[in-house]
Amino acid sequence: MDDSFDRLAVFQTDEGITLAFGERTYFIGVDEPFYNIAQKALAQEDYVPFYVEMAKREGLGEELRDALLREVTRLERE
């Protein structure tokens, strides 16, 4: 694996949750609707919702959703 491999880092404070992925950072404030989902995801150690939220903020939400649905369908067939 080369040094450019990006990893998700999640930091939580009283103000909200910060996501860091590679050179990009995203802040989820306590007043945002996604904050409650983020809290539940952290409690369950499920980081998939964070990747979906980052894709949404990058304007790739629909594309990622469609790719995930295709993958689920493929896995169900196997």
Secondary structure as UniProt FT lines:
FT   TURN            3..4
FT   STRAND          8..12
FT   STRAND          16..21
FT   TURN            22..23
FT   STRAND          24..29
FT   TURN            30..31
FT   HELIX           34..43
FT   TURN            44..45
FT   HELIX           48..57
FT   TURN            58..59
FT   HELIX           61..77
//
